[in-house]
Amino acid sequence: MRFFRGFVPNLSIAVNLSVLVVVYLDMRNPMMGFLDGLPFLVLIGMGVVCSVITAVLLYRDWCKHGEHKKLANQNSRKNSNNT
């Protein structure tokens, strides 16, 4: 699981950067049709899946370390000071 937590965010960055490169290449040379094929749709799908998995992993770590409770306590103190 430790390998998975370290690998997926890096994979997400790499896949999403490659999507940006393909979009830029298609803007420079639209005759090649980089955005028209199935490989680009697979790349977009991989980017979405990796990004969602990364978000879930980060949220689980955030909750595991109690950061959401600290943030809630800070917000409640700010609200009590403002009234």
ZAVO-764530 format. One line per 2 residues: number of its first residue (from 0); for each residue x, y, z of N, C-alpha, C. Coordinates in steps of 0.2 Angstrom, whole numbers, plus 5000, padded with zeros to 4 digits. Each point is the difference from the previous one (the first is absolute). Layout:
BEGIN
NUM> X,Y,Z,X,Y,Z,X,Y,Z | ...
//
This chain:
BEGIN
0> 5004,4994,5000,4996,5006,5000,5004,5006,5000 | 5006,5000,5003,5004,5006,5001,5003,5001,4993
2> 5002,4995,4996,5002,5001,4993,4994,5004,4996 | 4994,4997,5001,4994,5003,4996,4999,5007,5002
4> 5001,5002,5006,4999,5007,5002,5005,5004,4997 | 5006,4998,4999,5005,5004,4997,5000,5000,4993
6> 4998,4995,4997,5000,4999,4992,4994,5004,4997 | 4994,4999,5003,4994,5003,4996,5001,5008,4999
8> 5002,5004,5005,5000,5007,4999,5005,5002,4995 | 5006,4996,5000,5005,5001,4994,4997,4998,4994
10> 4997,4995,4999,4997,4998,4994,4994,5005,4998 | 4997,5002,5004,4995,5005,4999,5003,5007,4997
12> 5005,5002,5003,5004,5006,4997,5002,4998,4993 | 5003,4995,4999,5003,4998,4993,4995,4999,4995
14> 4994,4997,5002,4995,4999,4995,4997,5007,4998 | 4998,5004,5005,4997,5006,4999,5005,5005,4996
16> 5006,5000,5001,5005,5004,4996,5000,4997,4993 | 5000,4994,4999,5000,4997,4993,4994,5003,4996
18> 4994,5000,5004,4994,5003,4997,5001,5007,4998 | 5003,5004,5004,5002,5007,4998,5004,5000,4994
20> 5005,4996,5000,5005,5000,4994,4996,4998,4993 | 4996,4995,5001,4996,4998,4994,4995,5005,4998
22> 4997,5004,5004,4996,5005,4998,5004,5006,4997 | 5006,5001,5003,5004,5006,4997,5002,4997,4993
24> 5002,4994,4999,5002,4998,4993,4994,5000,4995 | 4994,4999,5003,4994,5000,4995,4999,5007,4998
26> 5001,5005,5005,4999,5007,4998,5005,5002,4995 | 5006,4998,5001,5006,5002,4995,4999,4997,4993
28> 4997,4993,5000,4999,4997,4994,4994,4996,5000 | 4994,5003,4998,4994,4997,5001,4999,4995,4994
30> 5004,5000,4995,4999,4995,4995,5002,4993,5002 | 5004,4999,5005,5001,4994,5003,4995,4996,5003
32> 4995,5004,5003,4994,4998,5003,5002,4996,5007 | 5004,5003,5004,5002,4996,5006,4994,4999,5005
34> 4995,5005,5000,4995,4999,5004,4994,4996,4998 | 5000,4997,4994,4995,4997,4997,4999,4992,5001
36> 5006,4997,5002,5000,4993,5001,4999,4997,5007 | 4999,4994,5000,4999,4996,5006,5006,5001,5005
38> 5006,5000,4998,5005,5001,5005,5000,5006,5004 | 4997,5005,4997,5000,5006,5004,4994,5000,5005
40> 4995,4996,4998,4994,4999,5005,5003,4995,5006 | 5004,4996,4998,5003,4995,5005,5004,5004,5005
42> 5004,5005,4997,5004,5004,5004,4996,5005,5005 | 4995,5002,4997,4995,5004,5004,4997,4996,5006
44> 4998,4994,4998,4997,4996,5005,5005,4998,5006 | 5006,4998,4998,5005,4999,5004,5002,5006,5005
46> 5000,5006,4997,5001,5006,5004,4995,5001,5005 | 4993,4999,4998,4995,5001,5005,5000,4995,5005
48> 5001,4993,4999,5000,4995,5005,5006,5001,5005 | 5006,5002,4997,5006,5001,5004,4999,5006,5005
50> 4996,5005,4997,4999,5006,5004,4995,4999,5006 | 4995,4996,4998,4995,4998,5005,5003,4996,5006
52> 5004,4995,4998,5003,4996,5005,5005,5004,5004 | 5004,5004,4997,5004,5005,5004,4996,5004,5005
54> 4995,5003,4998,4996,5004,5004,4997,4996,5006 | 4998,4994,4999,4998,4995,5005,5005,4998,5005
56> 5006,4999,4997,5006,4998,5005,5002,5006,5004 | 5000,5006,4997,5002,5006,5004,4994,5002,5005
58> 4994,4999,4999,4995,5001,5004,5000,4995,5006 | 5002,4994,4999,5000,4995,5005,5006,5001,5005
60> 5006,5002,4997,5005,5002,5004,4999,5006,5004 | 4996,5005,4997,4998,5006,5004,4996,4999,5006
62> 4995,4995,4999,4996,4998,5005,5003,4996,5005 | 5005,4996,4998,5003,4995,5004,5005,5004,5005
64> 5002,5006,4998,5005,5004,5005,4996,5005,5004 | 4993,5000,4999,4996,5005,5004,5000,5007,4997
66> 5002,5001,4994,5000,5007,4998,4993,5003,4999 | 4995,4996,4999,4994,5003,4999,4997,5002,5006
68> 5002,4997,5006,4997,5002,5007,5004,5007,5002 | 5006,5000,4998,5004,5007,5001,4997,5005,4997
70> 4998,4999,4993,4997,5005,4996,4993,5002,5003 | 4996,4995,5002,4993,5002,5003,5001,5004,5006
72> 5005,4998,5004,5001,5004,5007,5002,5007,4998 | 5004,5001,4995,5002,5007,4999,4994,5004,4997
74> 4996,4997,4996,4994,5003,4997,4995,5002,5006 | 4999,4995,5005,4996,5002,5005,5002,5005,5004
76> 5007,5000,5002,5002,5006,5004,5000,5007,4996 | 5001,5000,4994,4999,5006,4996,4993,5002,5000
78> 4995,4996,4999,4993,5001,5000,4998,5003,5007 | 5003,4997,5006,4998,5002,5006,5003,5007,5002
80> 5006,5002,4997,5003,5006,5001,4996,5006,4996 | 4997,4998,4995,4997,5005,4995,4993,5002,5003
82> 4997,4996,5004,4993,5002,5003,5001,5003,5006
//
